[in-house]
Structure formats: C-alpha cells, structure tokens
C-alpha cells in the first residue's frame, strides 16, 4: 500500500482536491511542481488553503501568518501545517493510522459526554460543540461522528509471556498525540510542547513524558514508568486469558454503547426529506451558515465538502452489499458535472481508504442496477449523465474493488505472540489455498521449522470500531473469504488482519471467574448446586479456588476458554433469590516478574463517595497506573482485588472513600488476608467521605475536592511512612428478655429444646465508639440518607443537614438526657463515676466528627499523651448539642473521663450507639470493648515532603539527567502509534 501526500492550490480554501475540473487538471497545475513529501509515511493528502481565522500549525504549534495560502491542510484528517514544516511532519493521517499498529488493542469507551479543552484524535477538531467519547484507559478522544474511524491502539496492559524472563523485559513508550497537560515541556529541547489551540505534541501514556512531534523520536525508546515506577504493576507481570469478551467486560466495566455515524445517517428509503438529511450531514453546525463558512472541516465524517464554483450534489456511497442491506451509507458532495474519477477519489477518502484509486471503481446502486447487474461508471464522463436516478432524487453508488486476478493474490500474516524478530509476512494464496496451507507457509517464512501446523491457528482480526477475533477452520479458504469480504464491505476488508497464533494459550490453562451476590453462609455443596442449576452440568468448572462464605462470593477455575466464556455470559444475566449475580473475569499476576524495588499499588475506589468524584478518580488512576490494579468497589467490594494480589509478596493499598470504606477494606483483609502471602499490606487513604477522621490523623487531608492532581496523591503514597493502628473489638450482648407466651407454646408443640437465640454481635472499631447524643444525631442523618440517597451527594450538603438535625435535638426532648444515669462504665476493672452528660465518646484516634478533637491539647493531668498505637482508649463526656458545637469550633474540649485498654459498659435502657459512623439503637445489656488481635498497618503522609511543581513532567529523575538522544533510525525507535 503506497500512501500519498498531495497538494492542490485553492484561492478561497473551500475547494477540495476531489473537485471535478481541479482533479483532471492537477497534473498541469502549479501544485504539480511541489514534490512528494511522504517520505516518512504519514499518508496525508495536503491541499493549500487560505484560512479566514487565526489558525495554528499542528506540527510546531505556531500561528499561520499571511493573507492568502497561509498553509496546507490534509483533506482527510484536517492536519494543518506550515509549508516550511512539511518536510518534518511525522504525525500519521487517520486514513493510514490503523495500518501502522503492530498489536491492536481495543479502547474502553466512556459514555458520550462533552469534554472541555480537548481535541478529537480522528478529525483533530475541538470537542466542546458536540458529544464525544473518551477511552477510560488512555487519552484518546473522539467525536461520536468520528467513532467509525478510531484507531485501536490503546495501552497493552497484560503482555506476560512465559518465554520471556524478567531480566530481558524492555518496556517501550506508548505515544499519544495531543491533549497534553497544561505547561508540558519537551524533554528533548526543554521548550513548551503543549497547545490549547490544536492537537499537537506527544505524550507517553505510561510515564507521562512529553515532547514535540519532531523531538520524541530523539528520546530513548525504553520507558521506566516515570515517578510512579515504584508502585506501577508492569504489563509484563500480567496475563489475561483469550476469551471472546469485550475490553469493557475484561476491565470490569459496564458495556458502553456508542451510536456510530453510519447508524446515525442510515436511511430506510428515499422518503427522508432533504432538510432532515442535511441536518444529519452537518451534526456540528450550531450557529448557522455563517459559522460554517468560517469553520470548514475537510474530515469525511463532518460531511462539509463544499464547492464554491458550482452547484454541489450529495451522493450516497455504499462500500458493499452488507451496507446496502442495512442502509448504512456515507455521503459526499461534488459538482453535478464532476467525472466519476473525482467521485471515486472522494469516496475513497470518506471511507479512509488510502490505497491506489486504480484498484477501485464506482458503480450505480439502484433497483434497476440490481436486476440488470452493476455497471462500472466511465471515469472520464460526468456521473449524472451515467446514472438512471432521476433528477431531484439523491443518487447512490457502490464503491467496489477492481479484482486484478480473481484466482490469486497475497495476504499479510502477522506473528500473534510468536517469538520471532520479523514483522508480518506476505503469503501468496490462490482460490484453492486452505488455512492449513497458509499456516505451513507462514511457519516456514517466520523460521519456525519442525512444527506441526495443527498446533497453530489462523486468527481473523477485525479492527473496525474495536478488536474482534475469529478463528478460521483449517479447511477454510481465506482467499475466497477475502473476496467475499470485499464485496460485503470494503471498509471492513481494509481493517481485517490475519494472525498466526498457537492453539494452546501460553499463559496457561487457568481462567478465574469471580461470582458474587450469592446467599451467605452456605456450604460448598449448596453453592455448587445453585451454580450448576444455572449454567448446566456440561459447563462445570474445574474446581472452586476459594469460597468467601461470609460474603456470598467465590472464585471458579476453568481450563477451557470457550467453556469459561459460556459460563460468563450465562451468569452475567442470571438472577438468584431476586438478586442479579455478579461475575468478573480476573487477571493473573506473575509475582516472579515484578521488578525489584517495586511494590505495586492496589487501588480501591468507592464511586458512590464524594458525589461524582469517585468516577473521575477511577478514570484518572486507570490512566496513571495499570488499569488492572484499579478496582471499583461496586463490583464485589475489595474481594476481587485482594484475590488478584494474593500471591504478591509485598504491595500497598490505596482506599478512596470515607472512613466506612477504609473499615470495609480492613475487614476484608482480616477475613481473607490470612491466605495471602502479604497478610497486612500498608493502607493509605484518599478521603472522599464526609468526616474522614482517620485520613485527617494520617495527614491525608480533610477531603478530596476535585481540584487536586491525582498524580500528587500517588507520589505521596510512595513517600509515605508505615505506622501501626490499634484496632478494637466491640461486643454487644443484650439482656435476655422474657419470652413471649405464644413463642413458648409454639416451641412446646414442635418439641423445640431451646427458644433462646444468641443475639451477641461483634464489631471491629478503628476510629471511635459513641453512645448518646452524637449517635442519636448520626442515626437520624443515616435514616434520612437511606430514604433519599440521591440528595446526599455533596460533602457540604451533608454537613448542612447534620447541623439542622442537631438544632432539632436542642428544642425537642430526646432519650439521651441524663445519660450518666442510664449507663455504668468500668475501665480496666475499675468503676468510673460519670459526670452529668448526654453522651460519651470512646476515642482510638484524636479526630471525631469531621476533624474535632474532644480530648483536647496536651496538658498536665493524670492521663498519658494519647496516640493511635499506644494500646489505650480515651473516654470523653459531652454535655449536649451546644457542647458539641463548641468542640467543633475549638472553643471547648470534651470532659476527660478515663483512659484504659479494657472497657465494660452496662446499658440500663435502649440507647443510640455508633461505631465508626455506623449508628443504630442498641437494646439494654452489656458492651465490652477490648483490644483486638487484628492489627492494621497504615501509611502516614510524610510531613516534610517537598511538593513537585506541576509544570515538571513526571519523567524527571536524577538518573535521567544523562539521557542520550537517539537517532530516529535506531532499531528500537518507536512511532506515534
């Protein structure tokens, strides 16, 4: 495939190279004196243009100056460039970008939204004016209108191969053009390389290194993951099984549906009126015709191909029989007297086909043509004179491939995971060539001898709107399939590749599926029966790897990918006991591949905390880290992540949420951590809740506001210091109540031996335990939030409601008055006299109620200086709501009552209580608080940490000062894709 770089001169800038007369006279025009500048293979189709508004070069980011013909623009992708910069252009045109990918990786798309200060990576236009999607893993953005032409070049996040050792692994930069952070500087020339006016500059998706488009090839090809390398989980340590599932499913995200441009512009017939069709052809026109004149877009998806010297005609173009059956077409605008050759060039560009036009032709697509057969249109005659479509009715044409030799041809075969040094190989095929013949020939060309072809498969990979695979049968005839594909859809044929791949998955036969939302506390046999009734005995798994009885979750192991895929698809739609089952595909971590001095970070994000901040954070962390080390707590809680990291010898945890989220993660660690190699990984906090008291004590701040850079939080985690946190067991044992006479009679009739139930409950306390007025207010707040959870999505709103409920307690009678008469307190075996109060707080940390310190500052008395690792609890009394407000404002402190390591509290009546912010009404009885054998290792933010300026790229390290520039011709030099 030879890519072209062309120019044509246009006085007004509104004419395209596909214009009729201009196309015929191109060889004799002044543009013919310009040489072909596509020596770097960028594939652009340049035309000279006059711009009527300030425009910037996409290569050097400088403004284009002049009155007429200030610069050149690509007819396909809108790449704007100075004439002086043309020789150094390296950014690939979107028409050939897909062909430059070695290992295609599908993107993981977000819901359609509007993004500010971002540019489309396909048409290079701003995104503010229309809906767009972005990849949740990398910085790829695209208009919905451009979604048909996205390039599947996302980050490769799981590349483990058993044939590669840790010492031989080399990670390369993954470059992405444009949408750089503000103030980004080029590492090579130290100059600013970002632009707010156009899609320009290059950035590595792994380490964050930024550079100019003409500088990035001078940098070393190897990537060391920048400032996050100490907590990054390298892709070489991870493997994902081969399964026919979408990338969103593999990442544990809900499948997003994006409506493509073809679907939006499809027609069920000619009954659609012209006004309606014009509306679809210009989806971004929002300010009328005047704006359209000033914002001409040459990209095919925009459908604004205009001609100033003649009356234009809109033509529907179908790229094959399949698109005709589904009525999916694209449109082009040409002069009515334009010859078929001009139509052909315009049709190729609108489908992003950069092949030689001599290999294609156009034919009329009409009902008459379907009966008498297709007729190739004469390239030299005007198209209107050759069509049978009457005037006033929009004509339709087919874009067809011109078969040179229907019985012979060539296909490219790529090495799919094979350890070979070369790239693809061209294989000569005929109509009689089978898949087995092609596999045998490819093995010889790749130098893999003495190998049975039966051990390999030929995989057909389609790169259109993602990455989909199909294994060809050994008796299939690929050349016949290719000819059929060309007739059905030229676009899909262009986006189809063939990969040679081993049948046996080199990553091993183990495939792990996490299944949740099952009933809790059942036996293994009961869980097995439930699942077999749903999936069938033919789809039975190999074994239960682990069962989390307390949580109603388990992990199934499979040895066959097709069986695991069937079970996954069945379980994801299954319902048991009126609950939707949860099923996740889990990646496999190879601990022996983790580099030395690397402690991977396991990130848990509670997306329900902090309004929509959790959703934004999980996207940011997936881009900054390996997305397989970031888990959404909505999908099974902390269990899937802890299972994936169970064999990692040492790692850290970042819990993004409130104090309840931290307690949730610690509780799961208590239950499942004993089976892991690292039983007590240190845990850091990114506060998203309302109170965030533990985060305040550990210096992680009062709460994430959304203005902080998530990268700085990750850097703080690297520099944080380990510290122990005391944890306490709180045992509630209500008094035995007199049995109801009816229950006694039923028990006698059924011969029940004992009607008494054990109502003892046990909790683990990390922060504080309250009885009385503070728990009463928390209970009211909790009940209000349970009734209308949608209203409690703001930290400020939550505090406002809390204050309102506190004021109500001041004017209304409540059950906590004279609390000192309703309870008895023993500390370390000694009875303690309580002062008159309406509530007591038992503190493990010196932060309560969103940062207040009821214990107060250090002073000389009989009590020791408290810490959260001294083995003691502090008991504080509160006299009422006013006293609580004074404590919050810092005007007063609480009443110091006692300090000790073992507490026994007798409740003489039902009272409101709370443990770490979880409130309820506790019946009268005994409460025992004792030190737990469970320990927690926390990460405390370094106090003297020097903050890095956000203008510095994250790649800067002392050892990188001596980086040597690398020639673009070096073997390991990587391209922009």
N, C-alpha and C positions, 0 to 999 in steps of 0.2 A: 504494500500500500504506500503510495507516494503522496505525501502531504504537500500542499501548495501554499505559497504566500503571494498574494496578488494585490495589485493596486489598480484603481481607475480614478481618473480625475473627475471631480464634480464641482461645478461652480457654487451651487447652493448648498451642497452637502446632503440634500434629501434624496438624491438618486442613488440606486444600488447598482452593483456590477451585474445584476441579473436583468437590468433593463434591456429591452429589445435591441434598439439600434446600437446602444453602447456596447452590448455584448458582442455584436457582429463586428464592430469596428475596433475592438480592444487591441488587436494586434497592430493597428496602424495609429493608435492614439499616442499622445505624449507619454502616457503611462508605460508604453512599451519600452521606453528607454530605461526604466527602473529595473535593476537586476533582481533576481530571486534571492530573498534574504532568509529562506527557510533552511539554512544550513544547520541549525540546531534542532530542527524537527518540531517546532512549536505548532505548525499547522494552521496559522491564522490566514484569513482571507482579507487582506487590507485594502481599503479604498481611502483616497484622500478626501478630507471633509472640512467644511467651514463650520465652525461652532459659533452659535449666537449667544452663548452664556459662558461664564467662567468654567473652564474645563481643565482637568489635571491629567498628567501623564501617569498611566498605571505602572510604568516601569521605574521612573525616577521620582515621581510624586510632585514634580514641578508643574507650574501652570503653563498652558499652551498660550503663547503670545502671537499677535498678528491680527490681520483683518480678514484675509481670505486664505483658505487652505492651511490652517494652523498646524494640523497634524493628520494622523491617519487613524482609522477605526476598523476593527475587524467586523466583517459582515455577519459573522455567526455569533460571537460572544461579546461584542461591544468593547473589546480591549482597545483603549486609546493610547497612542504613543506618539512622541516626537519623531520627526523624521531622523533626527540625529541619534535617537536611541534605538532605532530599528535593528541595527546590527547586533545589539547586545540583548535583545529580547529572549528570555528563556521560559517564560510562563506559557504553558501549553494551552491551546484553544480547546474549548469544551467539545469540539467536534472530534478530537482525537484523544482526549484525556483518558477515556476508558480503555483505549488500546495500549496505554503505557503502563498499566498496572500489572505487576508480576503476580501478586497474590491478592485477589479481590476479597474484600471484607465488607459486608453489608453494614449500612448505618442503622442506628436505632433512633427512630424519629419521634419527636415530641408531638404534642397536639398543636394544630395550627393556631398561630398567635401573631401578634405584631411585635416586632423587635426594633428597638430604637438604636440608632447609630451603628447599624450593621449593614453589610452588603451581601448580595446573593453571590454564591460561589459559581453559579452557572452563567447568568447573564450580566453579573458584575454591577447591577443597579441597586439602589437603596431599597431597604425592606419596609420603611415606615408606611408606605402608601397602600400596602396590600398584605393579605395574610401570607404567612411563611411558616416553614418548619425548620427545626434545627436538630442536629444529631445530639443525643444525650451523652455521648462518649467523646466526641471530638468537636472542634469548632467549625463545623460545616453547616452553612445556612443555604436555604433555597426557597424561592417563591413557590407557592402551590402550583403556579402556572409552569414553573421550570422543573417540577418534580420528575417529569419523564426523562430528563437528561442529567440527573445527578450521577456522580461518579462514585462507585462503591470502593472507596479507598480509606475506610475507617482504620483506626488503630488495630493492629493484631495483638490481642490481649492474652492469648493462650497458644504458645508456639513450642511447647515441650516436645522433644524428640528423644527417645531412649538411645539413639545412636550418637548423641552429642554430649560431651562431658561439660562440667561446669567451667573448667579452665578454658575450653575452646569457644565458649559462647561470646559472641560480639553483638551488642545491641546498636542499631543504627537509628539515626534521627528519622522521625516521621514528619515531613514538612507539610505545612498547610499555608496557603496563600491568603493574606488579608485578614481583616478583623483583628488586628493586633491590639494589645492593651495600650492605653494612652502612655505617652512618654517612653515608648520602647526605643532602645538604641541598638544599632548594629554592632555585633561583637567584633566584626572584622575591621570596620572603619571608624567605629565609635560615634557615628553620626545618627541622628534621628531617622528611624526607618518606618514609622507608622504614619498613617494619614487618616484624617477624618473626612476626606473628600472623595476617596476612591478605594477600591480593593487593591492594596499594594502591600509589599513586604512579605517576609516569610517567617514562620514560627514553628518550632519543633513541638509536637503535641505531647511529648514525654517530659522534656527537661525545661521547656519554656524559652529556649534560646531564640533570639530574634535577629534577623539580618535582612539586608536589602536583597532584592531578587538577583542582582548581579554580583552579590558578595557571598551568598550562602554556600555556593559550591567551593569556595576557597577554604571553608572551615573543615575541621576533621569530621569524617563520616561517622565515627563512633559516638554514641550517646551514653552519658553516665548518669542520666536521670536528674541532673542538677542538684539543687539544695534538698530535694526530697529523697535522695537515693538511700538514705538510712532507713526509711520506712516504706519504700516502694517495693511491691511484690512484682518482680520481673516477669515478663511474659514467658520466659524460658522455664519458669518453675511451674507453670500451669498447663493443664490439658483439659480439653472439652471433648466428649465423645462425639462421633459422627452420627448425628440424628437429623431427621428431616423436620426441623423446627425453626421458627423464625428467630432472629437475633434478639428481639424483644423478649421472647419466651425464655431463651437461654440466660438472659440477664435478669430474669425475674421481674420484668416489667409487663404491664398490660399492653396488649397489642394495639398499636395506633393505626387508624385507618385514615389515609390521606387520599383525597379525591384528585386524580390526575387531570392534566389539561385535556387529554384526549376524551376522558369521560365527561368533562365539563362541556366540551364542544361537540359531543356526539349528537347525531340527528336521527330521528326515526323516519324522516322523509323530507320532502320539499315543502311541507306545509308550514314550516317555520318561516316567519316573515323576516325581511331584511333587517329591520330595526333590531329585532331580537338577536339576530346573528351578529350584527355589528357590535352589540353590547358584549357578546362573548369574545369577539375578536380583540377587543381592547379592554381587558379586565382592569387595567391600572389607570384608565382615563377617568379622572375625578373632577377635573376643573375645566372641562370643555375643550373645544378645538384649539383655542389659543395656546393652552398649555401643551397640547400635543405637538404643536409646531416647534416649541422650544425644547421639548424633551424627546426627540426622536430616538427610538430604540431599534437597532437593527437585529436584535436577537429574534430567532424564529418563533419562540414561544410568545413574544409580545404581539406578533401579527400586525406590526405597524410598518409594513413595507409600502412606501409611498413613492409616487412619481409625479413630478411637477410639470412634465412636458406633455402628458397625455392623460386621457381618461382611463383610470385603472379598472381592472376586473378581478373579482375574487374567485378563486378556483379551489375546489376541494381536492385534496390529494390523499389517496389511499395507498398505503405501502404494501398491500397484499390482499388476498382473499379473506383472511381472518378479520382484518379491519373493516372490509366491506360488509361482511356478515353482521358484525357488531355495530356497524355505522360509527366507527371511530375514525376520524379523519383530522387532518391539519389543513390550514388554508394558507394560500399565498396570494399576493396582489401583484398583478402585472398589467402592462398596457394591453388593450384589446388587439393591437396589431403585433404583439410580441410573437416571435417564432417559437417553435417547440423546443429549440435548443435553450432559449432563455428560461422557458418553463422548467425544463429538466434541471438546470443548474439551481434554480430557486427551490425546486422540490427536494433536491439532494441536501441543500443547506437546512431546510426546515426540519428534516429528519436527522440532521447531524451526521450525514454520510460524506466523508471527505475523500472517497475513492475517485478514480478517474471517471468523468462523465461518459467516456466512450464505452464503458461497461454497462450502461443503463439506457433505457428508453422510456418514453411515456406513451400510454395508450388510453383511449377513452373508456371511462367506466359508466356505462348506461345499460338500461334494459335491452336496448337493441343490440348493443355490442355483446351482451351475454348470449344472445341467440345465434348471431352470425359469427361470433368469435372476435377476439381482440385484434385490433389493427394498430401496428406501430405508426405513430404520427410522424410525418415528414419534418425533420429538424429545421429545414430552411423556410418552410411556409408558415404564415400566421396560424396560430392554433384555432382561432374562431372559425376560420374557413374550413377546417377539417372536422369539426365537431357536429354531431347530429342534434345536440342540445339546442332547443330554440332560444332565440334572444329573449332576455328578461328572466331566464331561468339559470340558476347558478350551475356551471358545468362541473363535472367531476372527472378526474383522471386517475389512472393507475401509474405508480412508479414501479417499473419492472427491471429485473436483472437480465442482461443480454448474455445468454449462455454461449461461450466460445466453443466448447466441446462438451456436449451433454453427457458423454460417457466417461470422461476422465477429468481429474482436477487435483488440487492439493488441499490438505488441511493442516493446521498447526496443532501440534500436540505438546502440551506443557507438562513438566515433571511435577506431579502433585505430591509434594512431601518426599520425593526421592532424593537421595544424597548424590546429586550429580552437579557438576560445575557449570554446565551449559544451560542456556535458556530453552526456548521452545525449538522444536524440530519440524521442518516441513516434510510431510509424508505424501507421496504420490499415491492416489487412490483411483479406483475405477468403479463402475457400477456393480461389479461382482466382488469387490473387496469387502470382507467381513470385518467385524470388530476384532476378532482374533488375529486376522492378518495384520491389521494396523498395530495391535499391541506387540506382535512379534517384531515388526519392522521398527517400531519406536524403541523397543528394548535394545535392539542392535545399534541404533543410532545414538542412544544415550550411553552406550558402552556397558550395558548390563547384560552379560552373557551367562550361559549355563543356567538360565532361569526359566521355569515353566510359565508360559503365558496365562495358564489357568490361575495363577496366584495373583494376577493383576486384573484390574477393571478399567474400562474407559468411561470417564465421567463427562457427561454433557453439562456444562455450567452456563447458565443464562444470567447475564449481568444487568438485565433490564429491570429498573426500579427495585434493586436489591440483588441478592445472590441466591439462586435456586439451582439444585443439582438433580440429575437423573442418571442412573447407571444403565449403560447400554448393554443389551444382551450380546453374548459372544457371536450369535448368528445374525445380528443386525447388520445392515449395510449402510454405513454412515454417509456415503456419498449420495445415496438416494434420499436419506433424511435431510441432507443439506439442501438438495434441490427442492424438496417439498417445503422446507422452511423458507426458502427464498420466495416461493410463490405465496406462502401464507402471510409472511411479514418480513420485509427487508430489514427493518429496524432490529427486530429480534434476532434475525440471522447475523447481523453485524455484531450483536452483543453476545454471541454464543461462542464458547471456547470448549476445548476438549483437553482433559487432564488424564494422565496415566497415574494410577493410584493402586497401592496394594490393597487386596481384599481384606486382609487382616489388619485391624486397627493397631498401629504401632504403639499407641498409648496404653494398650492393654484392654482386657475384656470387661473391666469393672465400670459399671454405669450406676450412679447413685441417684435415686429419686426420693426427695423428702415429701412425706404425706402428712398433712396436718388437719386440724378441725375434726378429729375423731373423738369419740367419747373417752373420757379419762378413766384411769384405774381399771381397765380391763386386762385380761390375760392375753398372752401371745396367741393362744388358740382362738380366742374370740376376735382379736384383730385380724387374724388370718381368714377366718370365716367371713367377716364383713367385706374384706377386700376381694376375696375370691368370688363372692356373690355379685360383685360389681364388675370385675374385669374378666371373669371366666377362668376355668382351670387351665385352658390352653395357653393363657398368658401369665402363668405363675412365675414368680421371681425365683432367683437362686437361693436367697436367704434374707432374713432380717439382719441388717447390720447393727442397728441399735433401736431400742424402743424407749421413748420418753413417756412412761406410764402416767406421770403426774400432769403432763401437758396434752395427752392425747395425740401424740405425734410419733412418727417412726421413719426409718430410712430403709428403703428396699434396694437390694443389689441385683443387677441384671448383667448377663454376659452377652446378650444379643441386642444390637442397637434397634433392629426393627421391632422386636418384642417390647423394648422399653418405650419406643415411640408410640406404639399402640396403647400401652397402658397409660402413658402420659395423657394422650388425647381422650381416653375414656374417663380418667379420674378428674381431669380439669372441668368436666361438665357434670360430674356426679354429685348427688346430694344424699346425705345420710342424716337421719334424725333432724330433718329440716335445716340442716346446715350445709353450705357449699363446701366441698372438700378443697383443700389447698394442696397443690402439687408443684414442686420446684425441681428443676434439673440442677444438680450441684457440680461445680468444677472439682478437679482433683489437683491438690498441691503436692509437688515432689520436694520434700524437705531437703534432700541432698543437693538440690540445685540452687538453693538460696545462698547468695554470696555471703562471705564473711563480713562481720560488722554491719549486717543488715537485720533489723528487727521489724518485720512487716507490721503495718498498722491495720487492724481490723476496725472498720468504721460502722457503727450502728446509727441510723438516723430515724428519729420518730417524726414522720412527716406531719403528724397532727399537732405537734408542738409549735408554738410561735406563729400561728396563722399559716401563711404560705411560705414562711422562711425555711421550713424543713424541706419542702420540694425544691427550692432554689439551692439549698446546701447539698442535697444528694446529687444534683446535677453537677455542681461545681467539683465535688470530691471525685465523682466518676471521671471527670476530665483531668483533674490534677494527679490522680492515682490510677492504679489498675482498677477498672470498674468491678472486677471480680472480688475485690477486697472491701467493697462498699455494699451494705445490706440495708434494705428497707424493713423496719420493724413491723410494718403492716403485714408482711409476708412471713408468718410463722414466728415472729419475735426474734430473740437472739439465737435460738437453737440452730438454724441453718448455718449461720456464720461460725458459731462455735464448733459445729461438726466439721466444716471445711478446714478449720485451723487446728483440728485436734492433734495432728502429728507434727506441727511446727514446734521446734524446741523452745523458742522464745519469741514472743510478739507482744505488741501493745494494743490497747483498745481505746477508741475514741467514742464516747456515748454522746450523741447530740439530742438533747431533750432536757426535761426538767428533773427534779430530784426523784420523781417517780420512775422515770426512765432509767436513771442510774441504779436505783434499787432493783428494778426488773432485771437488768443485766447482771448485777451481783448475785441475785437469787438464782438465775440460771447457771451462773458459774459455780455456785455452791452445789447444785444438783448434778451437773454433767461434767464439771471440771476435773473430778477425781479420775475420770477415764482418759483424760488428755495428758500429753507429755508435759505441757506447761499448765500447771494446775491453778496458778494465781498470777495471771498476766497483769501488769500495771494498767490502771484505767485512768484516762483523762476525760474531761468534760467540756463540751461546748454548750453553754446554758441557753435553752430555748423556752424554759418554763416561766412561771410567774414568780416564784420565790427564789429558786436557785441558791439556796443557802449553802449547800456543800460546795458548789462552784465558787462562791464568794470566799469561803475559808481557804480553798486551794488556789486562790488568786486567778481563777479563770474568768472573773468578772461578774457583774450583776445580771447580764443577759445580752444575747446577741441581737443587735438592732438591724442587721442587714447592710449596714454601711461598712463593716469591717471586711477586709480581704480574707477569704478562707485560707489562702496560702500562708498568711501570717499565723493563723491558728496551727497549721500543720508544722510550721517551723518551731512554734512554741512547744509543741508536743515533743519534738526531737530534743530540745534543750531542757525539758522538764526533769525534775528530780523525783526519785521514788520516795514514798512516805507511807507509813502504816496507818490504817484507820481501825480504831476499835469498833466492834460490832456487838450488838446486844440482843439477847433472846428475851422476848416479852411473852409471858404465858398468862392467858386469861382462863380462869376457872370459875364459872358462875356457880352460885349456890344451887343445891338441888331443891327444886320446887315440889310442893305437894302434888301428887299425881291426880290427874283428873279421874273421877269415878267412872266415866264412860270408857276411858282407856284401860282402866283396871278390869272392867267387865269384859272387854274385848280380849284382853290378854288371857283371862281365865278361860274363856270359851275356846281360844286357839291353843291353849296349853303352852303359852309363851313363858319361858323361865324368867326372863328379866325384861322389864319395860323401861329401865333407866338407860338413857343414852349418854355417851361421853361427849359433853359439849365443850371440852377444853380446846382452845385454839392457841396456836403459836405463831408469832410474828418475829421477824428479824428487824431490828431498829438500827438505822445508820445515823440519823440526824437528831431527832428529838421525839419525845412522847409527852402528849399533853392531856390533861384532864380538866374539864370545867369550861370556862367562858370562851377560851380560844378555840377549843374543839367544837363548842356549840355553834360558833360563827362559821367555822370551816364546814360543819355539817350542812348548815343552811345554804352555803355557797355551793357545796357539792351537789345538793339536791336540785338547786336551780340550774346548774350546768348540765345535769343529766336530763332535765326536761327540755331545755333548748340549747343544745351544744353548739349550734351554728352562731349564736350570739357571743360566745366566749372564745373569740379567735384573736384577741388583742390583749397584750400584757397590761396596757393602760386601762382598758375597759374592765378587765378582771379586778384590778385594784379598786376601781371606782365602785363596782358592785360590792366588793368586800367592805369598803367604808360605809356604804349605805346600810348594809346588814348590821354593821357594828353600831351604828346610830340607833337602829331599831331596838337593839338589846338594851340601850340606855333607858328607853321610855317604857318598855314592856317588861313585865315580870318574866323571869326565866328560872330554870331548875338549878342553876349554879350558885344561887345566893347562899351565903354561909356554907361554902364548900368545906371549910375546915372541920365542920361538924358532921360531914357526910362521909369522910374517909379517915383512915388511920394509916400512918406511914412509919415503916421500920427501915432503918438504914444500917447495914452491916450488923443486924441483930438487935439494934437499939431503937426503942420507940422515940420518935421525934415529935415534939409539940409543934403544931402548925399555927402560924399567925392567922388572924382573920383575913380571908382571901376568897376570891371567886374562881380561882384556877391555879393549878400548879403545872410547871413545865420541867421536864427532866431532860437535860441537855447532854448530848455527846459532843457536839460542836458548838462553838461560840457564835452561832448565827441562827436566828429564828425569825420567822415572819418577814421574809424579804430583806434580810440584812441587819435586823436589830440584834443587839447584844444584851439580853436581860441580865446576865451575870455582872456585866459592867467591867470597868477597867480594874487593873490590879491595885490592891490596897492591903494594908496590914490588918489581918484578922486571923482567925483560926483555920482558914481554908488555904489549900495549896493553889498555886497558879495552874489553872486548868489547860489541858491540851486534848486533842482528839486521839491521842495514843498513850495516855497515862493510865489507863485501866480504871478510871473513875468517872462517875456521872455527877452532874451538878443539878440540884433541885432548887427551883426558883418559884416564889409565890407572886401572884398578880391579884390586885385588889378589885379590878373591874375594867370596864371598857376605857375609861379615862386614863387609867394607869397604863393600859396597853398603848394608847395613843402617845403618851408621854415617853414610853420606852422607844417607840418607833421614831419619835422626833429627837431622841437623845437628851431630853430634859431630865429624865429619871432612869433608874435601873430597877430591876426586879428585887424582891426581898429574898436575900440569900437564906436558904433554909438548911440545906445539908449537902454533903459530898461523900460519896462512897461507891463501892463496887458491887453491892448486892442490895436490892430494894424489894420490900414486900409491902403492897398496898391493899388495904381492905376497903372495898366499896360497900357502903351501908345501904345504897339505893342505886337505881339505874341512873347512869351519868353519861354524858357525851365524852368520848375519848378520840384521840387521833394518834396515829403512828406514821411519822414521816409524811404528814399531809393527807393521809387517808382516814377520814372520820367515820364514826358510827356511834350508836348508842349501846353501851355495854351494860348488861344486867348486873345486879349486885353480886359480889363474890370476891375472889382473891385475884390479885395481879402480882406476878413475880417478874422482876427484871434482873437478869444475871448475865455475866459476861459470856459471850458466845465463843465456842471453839473455832468458829469460822473467822478467818482473817481476810482482810482486803488490802491489796497494795494499790495505792493511788498515785497519780502523777500530779505533783505540785509545780505550778508555773514558776520558772526561775525569776527571782525578784530583780536581779541586776542584769537581766537580758537586754542587750542593746538592739533596738529595733532597726531593721534594714529599711532603707528608703525604698518606696515603691517604684522609683524610677530606675532601679537597678534590675537587670534581668536575673532570673533565678539561677542562671547557669554559673554565675561568678563564684569561683573558689580560688583559694591561694594557689593550688597546684595547677590551675588553668592559666596562670599568667604567662606561662611559656608556651602556649599553644602555637603550633606552627601552621601556617596556611597550607592548604592542599590544592594541588592543581586540579582543575575540572576534569582533566583527562585521566586522573588516577582511577585505578580499577574499582576501588570501594566507594567512589563518589556517588552520591545518591541524587535522584532527581526530585522534582517538586511534588511527585505523587507517591 
